[in-house]
Amino acid sequence: MKCTAFPYNAESQCFQRYCRCRAAPRACRAGAGLGAFLLAVGAVLVLTAFGSPAVAAGDEDGLLSLLARMESSYAKVRDYSAVFSKKERVKEVLQPEEAVLLKFRKPFQVYMKWIGGPLKEAIYGDGENGNKVIAHCDGVGAGLTWALDPKGSILMADNRHPITDIGFGFILNMMRVNIPVAVKHAEIQIIRMVDDTFAGRPATVVEAKFTPQEGRKYYAARMVCHIDKEYLLPVGIACYDENDALMEQYGYKDVKINAGLTEDDFSKKNADYKF
């Protein structure tokens, strides 16, 4: 039985394997998963508040101060929606860029609808549906809905991060883990912090390199991050490895903060969804 790959590209074997598992559940019970994304995806750098000047390159104290302000800004966020984009290198292969309509509500509820190509939708909430992702897609098996382990091995084969890592909160947490350590040990080089735009909105672009010593490790060797000046949130980030090859690139545009999302936005019974 052939199945359309979910969630990323038609060449993926993961969803086909899942479909075979449905036919022979005892043989495959251990493997089910819907990889998703981040947001960042990963650890990121920083930048500036609305209306404030860009921090000078090399100003590590300013970087730490801005991180604190970003965390304060995110603490006021209850929910948001955005068009989320991602491009990731998985097993040395750079995957095609994906675009997803994203809804997020604290403490952790996510709805995703892929934009372009076959219809694909996914819902996840901490402590809900047995901590499984509820998902479906067009193609062979259309009309069926699956409950998938968000960190299972099958679809994680096509993703760097599970759905449980998506969102601004994950990015800020990774920043908090990485940046102060790099500043403390003088292992961060701030290359630029200048005014820019991202998705047509005023932003600050920050580029920095990490230079670990004594066995320390950081999330990336180089990062380029865009910070929305109004929201004071990381709306774009690109991470590179030691060979300066792109590891992952994430973006958020058409962001709507505190949009008043409700339980219906994270329910498969929503009349606007196709579950």
C-alpha positions as CSV (number, residue, x, y, z in Angstrom):
1,M,0.0,0.0,0.0
2,K,1.6,3.3,-1.1
3,C,1.0,6.5,0.8
4,T,1.7,10.2,0.2
5,A,4.6,11.3,2.4
6,F,3.7,13.4,5.4
7,P,4.6,16.0,6.3
8,Y,7.3,17.2,4.0
9,N,8.1,15.8,0.6
10,A,6.9,13.1,-1.8
11,E,10.3,11.3,-1.7
12,S,10.0,10.6,2.0
13,Q,9.5,7.0,2.9
14,C,8.3,7.8,6.4
15,F,4.6,8.0,5.8
16,Q,4.7,5.0,3.6
17,R,6.3,3.1,6.5
18,Y,3.6,4.3,8.8
19,C,0.9,3.1,6.4
20,R,2.5,-0.3,6.3
21,C,2.5,-0.2,10.1
22,R,-1.3,0.2,10.1
23,A,-1.5,-2.9,8.0
24,A,0.8,-4.9,10.4
25,P,0.6,-3.1,13.8
26,R,2.4,-5.7,15.9
27,A,5.5,-5.4,13.7
28,C,5.6,-1.6,13.8
29,R,3.9,-0.6,17.0
30,A,7.1,1.0,18.4
31,G,7.5,3.4,15.4
32,A,5.2,6.3,14.7
33,G,6.1,9.9,14.7
34,L,5.3,13.2,13.2
35,G,8.4,15.3,13.0
36,A,7.7,19.0,12.8
37,F,9.6,22.0,13.3
38,L,10.9,24.5,15.1
39,L,11.1,27.6,15.2
40,A,13.5,28.0,15.4
41,V,14.0,26.7,15.5
42,G,17.2,26.4,17.6
43,A,19.2,28.8,19.7
44,V,19.3,32.4,18.5
45,L,20.7,35.8,18.9
46,V,19.2,39.0,19.5
47,L,18.3,42.3,19.0
48,T,16.5,45.5,19.8
49,A,13.3,47.0,21.1
50,F,10.9,49.1,18.9
51,G,12.2,52.5,18.4
52,S,15.6,51.9,20.0
53,P,19.0,52.2,18.1
54,A,20.8,49.1,17.0
55,V,23.3,47.8,19.6
56,A,26.9,48.3,18.5
57,A,28.8,45.2,17.2
58,G,30.8,43.7,20.0
59,D,28.6,44.9,22.8
60,E,28.1,41.7,24.7
61,D,26.5,43.5,27.6
62,G,24.0,45.0,25.3
63,L,23.2,41.6,23.8
64,L,22.5,40.2,27.3
65,S,20.3,43.1,28.1
66,L,18.3,42.7,24.9
67,L,17.9,39.0,25.6
68,A,16.3,39.9,28.9
69,R,13.9,42.4,27.2
70,M,12.9,39.8,24.6
71,E,12.1,37.3,27.4
72,S,10.0,40.0,29.1
73,S,8.2,40.7,25.8
74,Y,7.5,37.0,25.2
75,A,6.1,36.6,28.8
76,K,3.3,38.9,27.7
77,V,2.4,36.7,24.7
78,R,-0.7,34.5,25.2
79,D,-1.0,33.3,21.7
80,Y,0.0,34.1,18.1
81,S,-0.5,33.0,14.5
82,A,2.0,33.3,11.6
83,V,3.1,31.9,8.3
84,F,6.1,29.7,9.3
85,S,8.8,28.9,6.8
86,K,11.6,26.3,7.2
87,K,14.5,24.9,5.4
88,E,16.6,22.2,7.1
89,R,19.6,20.0,6.4
90,V,18.7,16.5,7.4
91,K,21.3,13.7,7.1
92,E,23.5,16.1,5.0
93,V,20.6,16.8,2.5
94,L,19.1,20.3,2.4
95,Q,15.4,19.8,2.2
96,P,13.0,21.9,0.1
97,E,11.6,25.0,1.8
98,E,8.2,24.5,3.5
99,A,5.5,27.0,4.4
100,V,3.0,26.4,7.1
101,L,0.1,28.3,8.6
102,L,0.9,28.1,12.3
103,K,-1.3,28.8,15.4
104,F,0.2,28.7,18.9
105,R,-1.3,29.1,22.3
106,K,0.4,28.9,25.7
107,P,1.3,26.8,27.6
108,F,1.7,24.6,24.4
109,Q,-1.0,24.1,21.8
110,V,-0.1,24.0,18.1
111,Y,-2.1,23.8,14.9
112,M,-0.4,23.6,11.5
113,K,-1.7,23.6,7.9
114,W,0.8,23.2,5.1
115,I,0.6,25.9,2.3
116,G,1.0,24.7,-1.3
117,G,0.8,21.2,-2.5
118,P,-1.5,18.5,-1.0
119,L,-3.5,19.4,2.1
120,K,-1.7,18.5,5.4
121,E,-2.9,19.4,8.9
122,A,-1.6,18.6,12.3
123,I,-2.7,19.4,15.9
124,Y,-0.7,18.9,19.1
125,G,-1.3,20.0,22.7
126,D,0.8,19.0,25.8
127,G,-1.2,16.5,27.8
128,E,-3.9,16.1,25.1
129,N,-4.7,13.1,23.0
130,G,-2.2,11.0,24.9
131,N,0.5,13.5,24.0
132,K,0.1,12.4,20.3
133,V,0.0,14.6,17.2
134,I,-3.4,14.3,15.4
135,A,-2.6,14.5,11.7
136,H,-3.9,13.8,8.2
137,C,-3.1,14.5,4.6
138,D,-4.4,14.2,1.1
139,G,-3.4,11.4,-1.2
140,V,-3.8,7.7,-0.6
141,G,-5.5,7.3,2.8
142,A,-7.2,10.7,2.6
143,G,-10.0,10.9,5.1
144,L,-8.1,9.0,7.7
145,T,-6.7,10.6,10.8
146,W,-3.6,9.4,12.8
147,A,-2.4,9.8,16.3
148,L,1.4,9.9,16.1
149,D,4.3,10.1,18.6
150,P,5.8,13.6,18.1
151,K,9.3,12.3,18.8
152,G,9.0,8.9,17.0
153,S,11.6,7.8,14.6
154,I,9.6,7.5,11.5
155,L,8.9,11.1,10.5
156,M,11.7,12.5,12.5
157,A,13.9,11.0,9.7
158,D,12.9,14.1,7.6
159,N,13.2,16.8,10.3
160,R,15.7,18.3,12.6
161,H,13.2,19.0,15.4
162,P,9.9,17.6,16.6
163,I,6.7,19.7,16.9
164,T,7.4,20.1,20.6
165,D,10.3,22.4,19.8
166,I,8.3,24.8,17.7
167,G,7.8,28.5,18.5
168,F,9.4,31.6,20.0
169,G,9.6,30.1,23.5
170,F,12.0,27.4,22.3
171,I,14.2,29.9,20.6
172,L,14.4,32.1,23.6
173,N,15.2,29.2,25.9
174,M,18.0,28.1,23.6
175,M,19.3,31.7,23.6
176,R,19.3,31.7,27.4
177,V,21.3,28.4,27.5
178,N,23.9,29.5,24.9
179,I,24.5,33.2,24.9
180,P,25.4,33.9,28.6
181,V,27.9,31.0,28.6
182,A,29.5,32.3,25.3
183,V,29.7,35.8,26.8
184,K,31.2,34.6,30.1
185,H,34.0,32.7,28.3
186,A,34.5,35.4,25.6
187,E,33.5,32.8,23.0
188,I,31.1,35.0,20.9
189,Q,32.0,37.4,18.2
190,I,29.2,39.9,17.4
191,I,29.8,40.7,13.7
192,R,26.9,43.1,13.1
193,M,23.8,44.6,14.7
194,V,22.1,46.9,12.3
195,D,18.7,48.1,11.3
196,D,17.1,46.0,8.6
197,T,13.7,44.7,7.5
198,F,12.1,41.2,7.6
199,A,9.0,40.3,5.7
200,G,8.4,44.1,5.1
201,R,8.6,45.0,8.8
202,P,11.3,47.0,10.7
203,A,13.8,44.7,12.3
204,T,17.3,44.4,13.6
205,V,19.6,41.9,12.0
206,V,22.3,40.3,14.2
207,E,25.1,38.1,13.0
208,A,27.4,36.4,15.5
209,K,30.0,33.6,15.6
210,F,30.6,31.2,18.4
211,T,34.2,30.1,19.1
212,P,34.1,27.4,21.7
213,Q,37.1,26.3,23.7
214,E,37.9,23.7,26.4
215,G,35.3,21.3,25.0
216,R,32.3,23.6,25.2
217,K,29.7,23.3,22.5
218,Y,27.2,25.8,21.1
219,Y,24.1,25.3,19.0
220,A,25.7,26.7,15.8
221,A,29.0,28.1,14.7
222,R,27.4,31.2,13.1
223,M,23.9,32.6,13.3
224,V,22.1,35.4,11.5
225,C,18.9,36.5,13.3
226,H,16.2,39.0,12.6
227,I,14.3,40.6,15.5
228,D,11.0,42.3,14.9
229,K,11.3,45.8,16.4
230,E,7.7,46.1,17.5
231,Y,7.2,42.6,18.9
232,L,10.8,42.2,20.1
233,L,10.7,38.5,19.0
234,P,13.0,36.5,16.8
235,V,11.1,36.3,13.5
236,G,13.9,34.9,11.4
237,I,17.1,32.9,12.0
238,A,19.7,31.0,9.9
239,C,22.2,28.7,11.6
240,Y,25.4,27.5,10.1
241,D,27.9,24.7,11.1
242,E,31.7,24.9,11.4
243,N,32.0,24.6,7.6
244,D,29.6,27.5,7.2
245,A,27.0,25.2,5.6
246,L,23.4,26.0,6.3
247,M,22.0,23.8,9.0
248,E,18.5,25.3,9.3
249,Q,16.6,28.5,8.4
250,Y,13.3,29.5,9.9
251,G,11.0,32.5,9.5
252,Y,7.8,33.9,10.8
253,K,5.8,36.4,8.8
254,D,2.2,37.9,9.0
255,V,2.6,37.5,12.8
256,K,-0.4,38.3,14.9
257,I,0.3,38.5,18.6
258,N,-2.5,37.8,21.2
259,A,-5.0,37.1,18.4
260,G,-7.5,35.6,20.9
261,L,-7.1,32.0,19.8
262,T,-9.5,29.6,21.5
263,E,-9.9,25.8,22.1
264,D,-11.6,25.6,18.7
265,D,-8.4,26.7,17.0
266,F,-6.8,23.5,18.3
267,S,-9.6,21.1,17.8
268,K,-10.0,18.6,14.9
269,K,-13.7,19.4,15.1
270,N,-13.1,23.0,13.9
271,A,-15.4,23.5,10.9
272,D,-12.6,25.2,8.9
273,Y,-10.3,22.2,9.2
274,K,-10.4,19.0,7.1
275,F,-9.9,16.3,9.7
